[in-house]
Amino acid sequence: MQMRLTDVNLLEELARPEYAEILAGFRRRAFPRQAMVCVPGQEENLVLLVASGRARVYLASDTREFTLSMLEPGDVFSSHTGTFVQAMEDMVVLVTPIAEFSRHITAIPKFTKIMVKVLGDMLKSSFATIDSLVFKDIGRRLASFLAGEARARGRSTPDGVLLDLGLTPEELARMVGATRQTVSTLLNDMDRAGLLAIGGRSVFLIPDPDRLEREAGG
């Protein structure tokens, strides 16, 4: 289950001297943990660039939430997608009007190429999310999510990859569109099968992330 929208770190790209004018057009906004960065229907049409911290992009109904992706430093998003964006930890976001950002894209060919790559990655990620929703049950989504996070954020140890998600049980459940009880049962099953060892709240030792995803049918 792919959580990152793109591998391009736009913050690093905009730090180049030739893009100084673009970066100067962004304004800094700080959000505490669990604050809403943007919600569907808000009037501002902004490009959001994560400077620090992490945010969750999700859809929600009256009874259910489903996480679409995670935003990390360097990731770009927009406020008019019809999704909720919530800070998972204290974070800083750089914002600029979409119209202003679009002007730079059309005026600077080299930057246009970067944004084409970003948009292509985002489209690929969207299809991966649809695939997960349609073809994977909760157990496979959870295994795929943990395996992906272990590869992206885990710390290698002699016994495997140590992964500290920094999420509450409820937040972890929302990441895969399940209840806390269901996720707890699935994690215990994976523990008994030797696919991972539960070390604490959202802390796991995963001997082989590829095996975890493979044996879960990923």
Disulfide bonds with the S-S distance in Angstrom:
none
